[in-house]
Every structure is written in structure tokens, then in C-alpha cells.
Amino acid sequence: MGNTEILVVGGGIVGAGIAQAAAAAGYQVTLWERATLGGATSANSSKLIHGGLRYLESGQISLVKSCLEQRKALLKLAPDLVQAVPFYIPVYQDSRRGAVTIAAGLSLYAMLAELEPHGRFQLLPKSQWATLQGLSLQGLKHVFQYWDGKTHDSQLTRAVAASAGALGANILEGVSCDAIYQGARVCQVSGHDGAGNPVECRASLVINACGPWVNGLLERVTPKLVGLPIDWVQGSHLLLDIEPPAGVLYLESHLDERVVFVIPWEGKTLLGTTETVLSAEPVAPTVTPAEEDYLLAIYGHYFTDWQESALRKLIVQRFCGVRVLPKAMGSAFGRSRETIIHSSGSHPGIISVYGGKLTEYRVTAQQVLTQIRQQLGTREAIADVDRLTLPPAEDRLN
Ligand SMILES: Cc1cc2nc3c(=O)[nH]c(=O)nc-3n(C[C@H](O)[C@H](O)[C@H](O)COP(=O)(O)OP(=O)(O)OC[C@H]3O[C@@H](n4cnc5c(N)ncnc54)[C@H](O)[C@@H]3O)c2cc1C
């Protein structure tokens, strides 16, 4: 049986970020990912490293500020993986959010970004509206342009995992965690590898970074440990074989209160996302016909040259990811996106992470690190993650 101080279960952006931060802080770290690093939720996001302009509407000011700080940090630490891109918000005669509201929101966004260069915004001159690739001009009053970030989500995750590996963490793909026994001083953990061989490990701390499967892992804990009540909210994307816009379009849905993005992605147009509450933990989430209809209807509403039937033929890929949100009534759209770090006095060796954002993975990792230090004491750090640039493409895991 192998020994490690910290076993991270789950190799999405959250697990990779925790492994990197803990290894940099001088701990002995092992990570088990049952499938592919960055292959689940962290491969199926909207790929934005953003402050989250729309969270201002639900009053999540501190979340937006923190995300804007992370955007700034990631633009510096991972310049070949995170780039600033222009975002465009069209305002029509009948838009729910008028020009004054948008300008106020963007001004606050700029202030929260501490007026750094990527905080600035402008009204796009009418002469440039044609660059928005066929966006309907009927009733169009203004187009605001501001800046946010874009990334390659799974590559970012793999780069962070590679960085953890370079700091000495033992990163294992294809190893599934099957059972955790919380003992008096350590956790005994068992699992299996891709060939079905048993794998065992003794860890002072287990970090449960299983994303939507966070409570699924807790069901494997002895003595019994009950997880937090959560909703699983599926978000779907469609990749259309249409020449992409020059930047990201931020479109108000005409069907509900939501916002949908049109994102340039690998030479094509990515459209997303939806919010479909699932009734149970996801097994193999798939895009539903209703989600497809919803996204195409919104695209067709703004790009009136396209018939829905023609658009449907241009779908080259459908993918979805599942968020964990605290269980609550009402629409998922307005619910808090804050990450919850959960531990229980009865199981001091297990820390679980609920929710979070790609943009905020470094913040989540530091929050978990604070709890690690409380449990295991401080170690001599071997690197400072605030100065650690992510490895260039040729040095990353494939
Ligand atoms: C549709 C959608 C769009 C989003 N868009 C954005 C965005 O644009 N910007 C942004 O900042 N955030 C975005 N988010 C949020 C962000 O993508 C997620 O918060 C983040 O990717 C979650 O990462 P994670 O590591 O928690 O989960 P995951 O990436 O799902 O990783 C969990 C891992 O745990 C592994 N695992 C599970 N059980 C076990 C086990 N028993 N043993 C071993 N391994 C196990 C899984 O295989 C998986 O790889 C979006 C989320 C969704 C759903």
C-alpha cells in the first residue's frame, strides 16, 4: 500500500489546481483521475476566463471581483492558454437590458477590474457592426464592446496537472477511487486501474474533487458520511460549422431571462449554454432535443438570415457539462456560483469541493490549502504559484 500525505481524487481543473498548490506548498501529493485529466466538466465548459458580467445582476460582487483578479493573473501566467478577446453586447429597441443598464454594469465591471486595460469598454461604431457576421440590424440601437478572457479548458487543466507533476505530485490517470475508510489517523483508500488491478493508498487527507460526482464519492466512505444537498445542472453547447464571429457575442435570450454566448472556437461557432436541472447524478450526460431547439431558436432570433432547419444541418458537435449548485428552488441562472469547501468533524481526513468555476481554480486551491495547513501543519514551500507560469504546449501532458 502506498503512502501519501494528500490524495486528490478527481483530475478536473479543481483537482489539478489543488494538486499544484499543495505540491508547491511542500506537501506530498498523489492524484487519481479515473478517466482522462480534464476530460469531464473541465472539457465541456464555455471556455471563458471571465469576471462574469451577468453575476453583477444577482449581486455577486465579490465573486466578480475575485474572477477579474484571476483573469488578470491567468493572462499573465498562461499566456498561450488564456487570451483576452473582445465581447460584444447588442442592445435592441426591445432588449430587456437597455443601454443605460449595460453601461452601468460595464462601468462597475471596469471598476472591479481596477481600471486595468482589459476593463475598458466602448460603444462599437456603427461602421463596424458589419463585422458581427450577420447579426440582425433590425431595431439594433447600440453595440457595446468590452474585454474578457478565453481559454482551451481541457488543455488548461492538463497544463496545471503537468505543473503539479513537475513539482513532484504523482499524477495518475485511469485510476478510480472505489472506497475510503476514515481511520483514527489516516484514510485507507482503495481503487482500481484501467486494467482492473487493485490500487491502494494510505493518506492523511483525501481531497474529494470529483466535480458532479462529489456526493457519489462520499457514498463510498466508511463510516457513513452524508454530502451536502445539491442540484446537478446540465449546460449544453452546439458547435456550428459557421465562420466564427470576431469575438464573443453576449446575447440576451428572447425566451427567458438568460444570456447565451456565441463563441469563436477552432474556426467555427460555438453556441451555449443551457441550464437543465437533472434528477440524479449524471452518468453519461447528453444534449437533449429541447436544449438543441432552445439554442438554435436564440441563434436564429439574432441571425435572421438562417432558417432553423439549415442551422440544424450545420451542427458538427454537441457537448454538455454538469454544474453542482446548492439545492434550492427557482431558476439555476440566478443561483450563487460560489465554491463550497466542505469538511465534517466526524471525518477530519476528507475535504470535499462543491461547485466552482474554471476561472477561479487558483482561489479554490488556496481555500483548500488553508484547510490542509490547519490539518497537517505548514511545510516548507518549494514554489510560489503566483509566479509559476504554466508550461508551454511542448512540455505539457498530451
Ligand atoms: C456548461 C458549463 C459551462 C461552464 N463554463 C464556464 C466558463 O466558461 N468559465 C468558467 O470559469 N467556468 C465555467 N464552468 C464551470 C467550470 O467548468 C467547472 O466549475 C469546472 O470545470 C469543474 O471542474 P471540476 O474539477 O470540479 O470537475 P470535473 O472537470 O468534472 O472533474 C472531476 C473529475 O473527477 C473524476 N472522478 C469522478 N469520480 C472519480 C472517482 N471515483 N475516482 C477518480 N476520479 C473520479 C472525473 O472523471 C472528472 O474528471 C462551466 C460549467 C458548465 C457545466
The ligand as an SDF file (V2000), in Angstrom:
LIG
                    3D

 53 58  0  0  0  0  0  0  0  0999 V2000
  -21.8420   24.0720  -19.2030 C   0  0  0  0  0  0  0  0  0  0  0  0
  -20.8070   24.6960  -18.3360 C   0  0  0  0  0  0  0  0  0  0  0  0
  -20.1180   25.8160  -18.7770 C   0  0  0  0  0  0  0  0  0  0  0  0
  -19.1490   26.3900  -17.9660 C   0  0  0  0  0  0  0  0  0  0  0  0
  -18.4590   27.4520  -18.4490 N   0  0  0  0  0  0  0  0  0  0  0  0
  -17.5140   28.0220  -17.6830 C   0  0  0  0  0  0  0  0  0  0  0  0
  -16.7480   29.0860  -18.1890 C   0  0  0  0  0  0  0  0  0  0  0  0
  -16.8850   29.4840  -19.3420 O   0  0  0  0  0  0  0  0  0  0  0  0
  -15.8260   29.6490  -17.3770 N   0  0  0  0  0  0  0  0  0  0  0  0
  -15.6220   29.2090  -16.1010 C   0  0  0  0  0  0  0  0  0  0  0  0
  -14.8020   29.7960  -15.4030 O   0  0  0  0  0  0  0  0  0  0  0  0
  -16.3120   28.1670  -15.6000 N   0  0  0  0  0  0  0  0  0  0  0  0
  -17.2330   27.5590  -16.3640 C   0  0  0  0  0  0  0  0  0  0  0  0
  -17.9460   26.4860  -15.8950 N   0  0  0  0  0  0  0  0  0  0  0  0
  -17.5900   25.9350  -14.5900 C   0  0  0  0  0  0  0  0  0  0  0  0
  -16.3860   25.0030  -14.7330 C   0  0  0  0  0  0  0  0  0  0  0  0
  -16.3410   24.4040  -15.9870 O   0  0  0  0  0  0  0  0  0  0  0  0
  -16.4490   23.9140  -13.6810 C   0  0  0  0  0  0  0  0  0  0  0  0
  -16.6520   24.5010  -12.4170 O   0  0  0  0  0  0  0  0  0  0  0  0
  -15.1700   23.1000  -13.6070 C   0  0  0  0  0  0  0  0  0  0  0  0
  -14.7750   22.6240  -14.8690 O   0  0  0  0  0  0  0  0  0  0  0  0
  -15.3890   21.9500  -12.6590 C   0  0  0  0  0  0  0  0  0  0  0  0
  -14.1780   21.2610  -12.5350 O   0  0  0  0  0  0  0  0  0  0  0  0
  -14.0680   20.0530  -11.5540 P   0  0  0  0  0  0  0  0  0  0  0  0
  -12.6370   19.6730  -11.4780 O   0  0  0  0  0  0  0  0  0  0  0  0
  -14.7850   20.3230  -10.2860 O   0  0  0  0  0  0  0  0  0  0  0  0
  -14.9420   18.8800  -12.2390 O   0  0  0  0  0  0  0  0  0  0  0  0
  -14.5760   17.9030  -13.4500 P   0  0  0  0  0  0  0  0  0  0  0  0
  -13.8510   18.6010  -14.5180 O   0  0  0  0  0  0  0  0  0  0  0  0
  -15.8140   17.1850  -13.7890 O   0  0  0  0  0  0  0  0  0  0  0  0
  -13.5510   16.8970  -12.7810 O   0  0  0  0  0  0  0  0  0  0  0  0
  -13.9560   15.9000  -11.8580 C   0  0  0  0  0  0  0  0  0  0  0  0
  -13.1490   14.6560  -12.1960 C   0  0  0  0  0  0  0  0  0  0  0  0
  -13.3510   13.6820  -11.1750 O   0  0  0  0  0  0  0  0  0  0  0  0
  -13.2060   12.4220  -11.8050 C   0  0  0  0  0  0  0  0  0  0  0  0
  -13.7940   11.4250  -10.9000 N   0  0  0  0  0  0  0  0  0  0  0  0
  -15.0860   11.3200  -10.5150 C   0  0  0  0  0  0  0  0  0  0  0  0
  -15.2360   10.2720   -9.6840 N   0  0  0  0  0  0  0  0  0  0  0  0
  -13.9990    9.7060   -9.5230 C   0  0  0  0  0  0  0  0  0  0  0  0
  -13.5090    8.5930   -8.8050 C   0  0  0  0  0  0  0  0  0  0  0  0
  -14.3230    7.8160   -8.0540 N   0  0  0  0  0  0  0  0  0  0  0  0
  -12.1790    8.2860   -8.8760 N   0  0  0  0  0  0  0  0  0  0  0  0
  -11.3360    9.0540   -9.6360 C   0  0  0  0  0  0  0  0  0  0  0  0
  -11.7580   10.1150  -10.3650 N   0  0  0  0  0  0  0  0  0  0  0  0
  -13.0720   10.4480  -10.3070 C   0  0  0  0  0  0  0  0  0  0  0  0
  -13.9610   12.5940  -13.1170 C   0  0  0  0  0  0  0  0  0  0  0  0
  -13.5660   11.6370  -14.0650 O   0  0  0  0  0  0  0  0  0  0  0  0
  -13.5900   14.0240  -13.5120 C   0  0  0  0  0  0  0  0  0  0  0  0
  -12.5020   14.0650  -14.4350 O   0  0  0  0  0  0  0  0  0  0  0  0
  -18.8930   25.8680  -16.6910 C   0  0  0  0  0  0  0  0  0  0  0  0
  -19.5860   24.7380  -16.2400 C   0  0  0  0  0  0  0  0  0  0  0  0
  -20.5250   24.1540  -17.0500 C   0  0  0  0  0  0  0  0  0  0  0  0
  -21.2380   22.9290  -16.5820 C   0  0  0  0  0  0  0  0  0  0  0  0
  1  2  1  0
  2  3  1  0
  2 52  2  0
  3  4  2  0
  4  5  1  0
  4 50  1  0
  5  6  2  0
  6  7  1  0
  6 13  1  0
  7  8  2  0
  7  9  1  0
  9 10  1  0
 10 11  2  0
 10 12  1  0
 12 13  2  0
 13 14  1  0
 14 15  1  0
 14 50  1  0
 15 16  1  0
 16 17  1  0
 16 18  1  0
 18 19  1  0
 18 20  1  0
 20 21  1  0
 20 22  1  0
 22 23  1  0
 23 24  1  0
 24 25  2  0
 24 26  1  0
 24 27  1  0
 27 28  1  0
 28 29  2  0
 28 30  1  0
 28 31  1  0
 31 32  1  0
 32 33  1  0
 33 34  1  0
 33 48  1  0
 34 35  1  0
 35 36  1  0
 35 46  1  0
 36 37  1  0
 36 45  1  0
 37 38  2  0
 38 39  1  0
 39 40  1  0
 39 45  2  0
 40 41  1  0
 40 42  2  0
 42 43  1  0
 43 44  2  0
 44 45  1  0
 46 47  1  0
 46 48  1  0
 48 49  1  0
 50 51  2  0
 51 52  1  0
 52 53  1  0
M  END
$$$$
